[in-house]
Amino acid sequence: MLTISVPATSANLGPGFDSIGLALDMQLTLQVLQPSDHWQIDHPFGDEVPTDDRNLIIKTALTLAPDLKPQHLQVDSKIPLARGLGSSSTAIVAGLALANELSGQQRSLDELLVVATQLEGHPDNVAPAIFGGLVVSTAVEQQVHAVKLPLPNLFASVYVPNEELLTSASREALPANLPFKQAIAGSSVANTLVAALATQNWEVALPLLEADQFHEQYRAKLVPALATIRKTAHQLGIMGTYLSGAGPTIVTLGDYGQLNELQQKLQTNPALTGQYHLLPVDAAGLKVQKSWIRLVRLTKFWYDVFCELWCGHGGIGRRARLRILSGQLGGSSNLLGRTNEFKSSQSAILALWELFLWKFRF
């Protein structure tokens, strides 16, 4: 069985618009159950999300490898849709990883990032989904550059409103142009933020998360909870609250104890009826796990074929070989005098495999 895991991501981090992203330990898990005569994907998202080849995961996989044979897939995900936690990016990355494994293309993570950026439009979510941790990235003339910064020793207080906010609607709230002076100020803040994040200077970095000039002030009217949560955090002496991605999720970075206190206070506010999560940073990013049992069984099959050809029908039995191996490893066996086959290194290796396979009863 093939299992693929992709973390949720929080993009922008205030002034790092379309560039900075953070992976959070909330996972989408994709499993390949078995081959099928048609594409099928079971998921917990309801009727609005397709379960056939129109699903974003499958569409993405077929974009990378159009000749893939259909599979029956299963998705388990805690990442809410259209909430600013990279749900579409996780689906894209999962689809690319699926195609990479099933097709045997074995593209590198950097190559997958390029394709994911082309599909998503910008790398701020897909880069941390692939590499994990805190990533600063950009796409220039079809080249994608991503730099993974030192892992922040911080937690994230995540408030997810019950109402979704589509990225398209959030983008429409942005102005077509920025005044030159404002753009310079925003760039200055973003540059300093990256330097502070890279050196883990949290006294500088956390306040700068709240000094964006590019997007938050225009989207604030769509997410009234942002001002409420930021004000409550300030009352507790906590800086570092920002709009996650296009919203409406709101993230505050800090240490666990402070954020736990913040969430307890927020939950007393009757206007904040959404979901609360207190999450660590996901350091690993994209994870692909293959069933070792399947690999061992395949190895056993070819080993049996080799044994039949090498030992022949006149060869000694498996249990005899196991007892011989026991004698070679320090025990005693009267079978040692019955054969010279296992004086060779090849025979010892075969016997080791027999011992392993017999141990686990494959």
C-alpha positions as CSV (number, residue, x, y, z in Angstrom):
1,M,0.0,0.0,0.0
2,L,1.2,3.5,-0.9
3,T,0.6,6.3,1.6
4,I,1.2,9.9,0.9
5,S,0.9,12.7,3.6
6,V,1.0,16.4,3.0
7,P,0.8,19.1,5.7
8,A,-1.5,22.1,5.9
9,T,0.2,25.4,5.2
10,S,-0.2,29.0,6.3
11,A,0.9,31.5,3.7
12,N,1.9,35.2,3.6
13,L,2.7,35.5,7.4
14,G,1.7,39.2,7.1
15,P,4.0,41.1,4.7
16,G,5.4,38.0,3.0
17,F,2.6,38.2,0.4
18,D,2.7,35.2,-2.0
19,S,6.2,34.3,-0.8
20,I,6.5,33.1,2.8
21,G,4.8,29.9,3.9
22,L,4.8,27.8,7.0
23,A,3.9,24.0,7.2
24,L,1.6,23.1,10.1
25,D,1.0,19.6,11.6
26,M,-2.4,19.1,10.2
27,Q,-2.3,16.4,7.5
28,L,-4.0,15.3,4.3
29,T,-3.3,11.5,3.9
30,L,-3.8,9.8,0.6
31,Q,-3.8,6.0,0.3
32,V,-3.7,3.9,-2.8
33,L,-6.0,0.9,-2.0
34,Q,-6.0,-1.1,-5.2
35,P,-6.0,-0.9,-9.0
36,S,-9.5,-0.4,-10.5
37,D,-11.2,-0.1,-13.9
38,H,-12.0,3.5,-13.2
39,W,-10.6,6.3,-11.0
40,Q,-12.3,6.5,-7.6
41,I,-11.4,8.5,-4.6
42,D,-13.2,8.2,-1.2
43,H,-13.0,11.4,0.9
44,P,-14.8,13.1,3.8
45,F,-15.6,16.4,2.0
46,G,-19.2,15.7,0.9
47,D,-20.9,15.7,-2.4
48,E,-19.4,19.0,-3.6
49,V,-16.0,17.5,-4.1
50,P,-15.8,15.0,-7.0
51,T,-15.0,11.3,-6.4
52,D,-13.9,10.5,-9.9
53,D,-11.2,11.8,-12.3
54,R,-12.5,15.3,-11.9
55,N,-11.1,15.4,-8.4
56,L,-8.2,17.8,-8.1
57,I,-5.8,15.1,-6.8
58,I,-6.5,12.8,-9.7
59,K,-6.5,15.7,-12.3
60,T,-3.1,16.8,-11.0
61,A,-1.7,13.3,-11.1
62,L,-2.9,12.8,-14.7
63,T,-1.4,16.2,-15.6
64,L,2.0,14.9,-14.7
65,A,1.5,11.3,-15.9
66,P,-1.5,11.1,-18.4
67,D,-1.0,7.3,-18.9
68,L,-1.5,6.3,-15.2
69,K,-3.8,3.3,-14.8
70,P,-6.9,4.0,-12.7
71,Q,-6.7,3.3,-8.9
72,H,-9.1,3.2,-6.0
73,L,-7.9,5.9,-3.6
74,Q,-8.8,7.0,-0.1
75,V,-8.3,10.4,1.5
76,D,-8.4,11.3,5.1
77,S,-7.9,15.0,5.9
78,K,-8.3,17.4,8.8
79,I,-7.6,20.4,6.6
80,P,-10.8,22.5,6.1
81,L,-11.6,23.6,2.5
82,A,-11.5,27.2,1.5
83,R,-10.2,28.4,4.8
84,G,-6.7,29.7,4.0
85,L,-4.8,26.6,5.1
86,G,-3.6,25.4,1.7
87,S,-6.3,22.8,1.0
88,S,-5.9,23.1,-2.7
89,S,-2.1,23.1,-2.4
90,T,-2.1,19.9,-0.4
91,A,-4.3,18.2,-3.1
92,I,-1.9,19.4,-5.8
93,V,1.2,18.1,-4.0
94,A,-0.5,14.8,-3.2
95,G,-1.5,14.4,-6.8
96,L,2.0,15.1,-8.0
97,A,3.5,12.6,-5.5
98,L,1.0,10.0,-6.5
99,A,1.9,10.4,-10.2
100,N,5.6,10.4,-9.3
101,E,5.4,7.1,-7.5
102,L,2.9,5.2,-9.7
103,S,4.7,6.2,-12.9
104,G,8.2,5.6,-11.7
105,Q,9.4,8.9,-13.0
106,Q,11.1,9.8,-9.7
107,R,11.2,13.5,-10.1
108,S,13.0,15.4,-7.4
109,L,11.2,17.6,-4.9
110,D,12.6,20.7,-6.7
111,E,11.1,19.5,-10.0
112,L,7.8,18.8,-8.2
113,L,7.8,22.3,-6.8
114,V,8.1,23.8,-10.3
115,V,5.1,21.8,-11.6
116,A,3.1,22.6,-8.4
117,T,3.8,26.3,-8.8
118,Q,2.7,26.3,-12.4
119,L,-0.6,24.6,-11.3
120,E,-1.2,26.8,-8.2
121,G,0.1,30.1,-9.6
122,H,2.5,30.9,-6.8
123,P,4.8,28.9,-4.5
124,D,4.0,30.2,-1.1
125,N,1.7,27.3,-0.1
126,V,3.1,24.4,-2.2
127,A,6.8,25.1,-1.2
128,P,6.2,24.4,2.6
129,A,3.8,21.6,1.7
130,I,6.7,19.9,-0.1
131,F,9.7,20.8,2.0
132,G,8.1,21.4,5.4
133,G,9.0,24.0,8.0
134,L,9.3,27.7,7.1
135,V,10.0,28.5,3.4
136,V,10.6,31.7,1.5
137,S,10.0,31.3,-2.2
138,T,9.4,33.1,-5.5
139,A,8.8,32.4,-9.2
140,V,10.7,34.5,-11.7
141,E,10.5,33.8,-15.4
142,Q,9.3,30.3,-15.0
143,Q,12.1,29.5,-12.5
144,V,11.1,28.7,-8.9
145,H,13.4,29.5,-6.0
146,A,12.7,28.2,-2.5
147,V,14.8,28.7,0.6
148,K,14.0,26.7,3.8
149,L,14.8,28.8,6.9
150,P,15.7,27.3,10.3
151,L,12.8,25.6,11.9
152,P,11.0,28.0,14.3
153,N,10.6,26.7,17.8
154,L,7.0,28.1,17.9
155,F,3.5,26.9,17.9
156,A,0.5,28.2,16.0
157,S,-2.8,29.2,17.4
158,V,-5.2,28.6,14.5
159,Y,-8.7,30.0,14.5
160,V,-10.9,28.6,11.6
161,P,-14.2,30.5,11.1
162,N,-17.2,28.4,10.2
163,E,-17.7,30.4,7.0
164,E,-15.5,29.7,4.0
165,L,-13.8,32.5,2.0
166,L,-12.9,31.6,-1.6
167,T,-9.5,32.8,-2.7
168,S,-11.1,34.4,-5.7
169,A,-13.4,36.6,-3.6
170,S,-10.5,37.5,-1.3
171,R,-8.3,38.4,-4.3
172,E,-11.0,40.7,-5.6
173,A,-10.8,42.8,-2.5
174,L,-7.2,43.7,-3.4
175,P,-6.4,47.0,-5.2
176,A,-5.1,46.8,-8.8
177,N,-2.2,49.1,-7.9
178,L,-0.4,50.4,-4.8
179,P,1.0,53.9,-4.2
180,F,4.8,53.8,-4.7
181,K,5.5,55.0,-1.2
182,Q,3.3,52.3,0.3
183,A,4.9,49.6,-1.9
184,I,8.4,50.7,-0.7
185,A,7.2,50.6,3.0
186,G,5.7,47.1,2.5
187,S,8.9,45.9,0.8
188,S,11.0,47.2,3.6
189,V,8.9,45.5,6.2
190,A,9.0,42.2,4.3
191,N,12.7,42.3,3.8
192,T,13.3,42.9,7.5
193,L,10.8,40.1,8.4
194,V,12.7,37.6,6.3
195,A,16.0,38.6,8.0
196,A,14.4,38.3,11.4
197,L,12.9,34.9,10.6
198,A,16.2,33.6,9.2
199,T,18.1,34.6,12.4
200,Q,15.1,33.6,14.7
201,N,15.0,37.1,16.1
202,W,11.4,36.8,17.4
203,E,11.4,40.1,19.1
204,V,11.6,41.7,15.7
205,A,9.8,39.1,13.6
206,L,6.6,38.7,15.6
207,P,5.6,42.4,15.6
208,L,6.4,42.6,11.8
209,L,3.9,39.8,11.1
210,E,1.3,42.5,11.9
211,A,2.8,45.3,9.8
212,D,1.7,44.2,6.3
213,Q,1.1,46.9,3.6
214,F,0.1,44.6,0.8
215,H,-3.2,42.8,1.5
216,E,-4.4,42.5,5.1
217,Q,-5.9,46.0,5.4
218,Y,-8.0,45.4,2.2
219,R,-9.2,41.9,3.3
220,A,-9.9,42.9,7.0
221,K,-13.5,43.8,6.2
222,L,-14.0,40.2,4.9
223,V,-12.6,38.8,8.1
224,P,-13.8,40.8,11.1
225,A,-12.4,38.2,13.5
226,L,-8.8,39.3,12.6
227,A,-9.1,42.6,14.5
228,T,-10.8,40.9,17.5
229,I,-8.2,38.2,17.9
230,R,-5.3,40.6,17.4
231,K,-6.7,42.9,20.0
232,T,-7.2,40.1,22.5
233,A,-3.7,38.8,21.9
234,H,-2.3,42.3,22.5
235,Q,-4.1,42.4,25.8
236,L,-2.1,39.3,26.8
237,G,1.1,40.8,25.6
238,I,1.2,38.5,22.5
239,M,2.3,39.8,19.1
240,G,2.3,37.8,15.8
241,T,-1.3,37.5,14.6
242,Y,-1.9,37.5,10.9
243,L,-4.4,36.4,8.2
244,S,-3.5,33.0,6.9
245,G,-3.3,33.0,3.2
246,A,-6.4,34.5,1.6
247,G,-8.3,33.9,4.9
248,P,-10.5,33.5,6.7
249,T,-8.3,31.5,9.1
250,I,-6.3,33.6,11.6
251,V,-3.0,32.4,13.0
252,T,-1.0,33.6,16.0
253,L,2.6,32.4,16.5
254,G,4.1,32.1,19.9
255,D,5.0,29.7,22.7
256,Y,2.6,27.0,23.7
257,G,1.6,28.4,27.1
258,Q,0.9,31.9,25.8
259,L,-1.2,30.5,23.0
260,N,-3.2,28.2,25.2
261,E,-4.1,31.1,27.4
262,L,-5.1,33.1,24.3
263,Q,-7.4,30.4,23.1
264,Q,-9.0,30.0,26.4
265,K,-9.9,33.7,26.4
266,L,-11.0,33.7,22.8
267,Q,-13.4,30.9,23.5
268,T,-15.3,33.1,25.9
269,N,-16.2,35.5,23.1
270,P,-19.6,34.5,21.7
271,A,-18.8,36.0,18.3
272,L,-15.9,33.6,17.8
273,T,-17.8,30.3,17.1
274,G,-15.3,28.7,14.8
275,Q,-12.8,25.9,15.4
276,Y,-9.6,26.2,17.4
277,H,-6.3,24.3,16.9
278,L,-3.0,24.6,18.7
279,L,-0.5,23.1,16.2
280,P,3.3,22.6,16.1
281,V,5.2,23.3,12.9
282,D,5.5,20.3,10.5
283,A,9.2,19.9,9.8
284,A,9.0,17.1,7.2
285,G,6.6,18.3,4.5
286,L,5.6,15.7,1.9
287,K,6.0,12.1,3.1
288,V,5.7,9.0,1.0
289,Q,5.5,5.6,2.7
290,K,5.5,2.3,0.9
291,S,4.3,-0.9,2.6
292,W,7.4,-2.9,3.6
293,I,5.3,-6.0,3.9
294,R,4.5,-5.8,0.2
295,L,8.2,-5.4,-0.6
296,V,9.2,-8.4,1.6
297,R,6.6,-10.6,0.0
298,L,7.9,-9.7,-3.4
299,T,11.4,-10.4,-2.3
300,K,10.3,-13.7,-0.9
301,F,8.7,-14.7,-4.3
302,W,11.9,-14.0,-6.2
303,Y,13.9,-15.7,-3.4
304,D,11.8,-18.8,-3.7
305,V,12.4,-18.8,-7.5
306,F,16.1,-18.5,-7.0
307,C,16.2,-21.3,-4.4
308,E,14.4,-23.6,-6.7
309,L,16.8,-22.9,-9.5
310,W,19.9,-22.9,-7.3
311,C,19.2,-25.6,-4.8
312,G,17.1,-27.8,-7.1
313,H,14.9,-30.6,-5.9
314,G,17.9,-32.3,-4.5
315,G,18.8,-29.4,-2.2
316,I,18.4,-29.5,1.5
317,G,15.1,-28.4,3.0
318,R,14.3,-25.0,4.5
319,R,14.2,-26.2,8.1
320,A,17.6,-28.0,7.6
321,R,19.1,-24.8,6.3
322,L,17.8,-22.9,9.3
323,R,19.3,-25.4,11.7
324,I,22.6,-25.2,9.8
325,L,22.6,-21.5,10.1
326,S,22.0,-21.8,13.8
327,G,25.1,-24.0,14.0
328,Q,27.1,-21.5,12.0
329,L,26.0,-18.7,14.3
330,G,27.4,-20.5,17.4
331,G,25.1,-23.3,18.1
332,S,25.7,-27.0,17.4
333,S,24.2,-29.0,14.6
334,N,24.9,-32.5,13.4
335,L,23.7,-31.4,10.0
336,L,26.9,-29.5,9.5
337,G,28.7,-32.6,8.5
338,R,26.0,-33.6,6.0
339,T,26.6,-30.8,3.5
340,N,29.2,-28.4,2.3
341,E,26.8,-26.1,0.5
342,F,26.6,-23.6,3.4
343,K,30.3,-23.0,3.6
344,S,29.9,-20.4,0.9
345,S,28.8,-16.8,1.6
346,Q,25.9,-17.3,-0.8
347,S,24.5,-20.1,1.2
348,A,24.8,-18.0,4.5
349,I,22.9,-15.2,2.8
350,L,20.1,-17.5,1.7
351,A,19.8,-19.0,5.1
352,L,19.6,-15.5,6.7
353,W,16.7,-14.7,4.3
354,E,15.0,-18.0,5.3
355,L,15.4,-17.1,9.0
356,F,13.9,-13.7,8.4
357,L,11.0,-14.9,6.3
358,W,10.3,-17.8,8.7
359,K,10.4,-15.4,11.7
360,F,7.6,-13.2,10.2
361,R,5.7,-16.1,8.6
362,F,5.4,-14.6,5.1
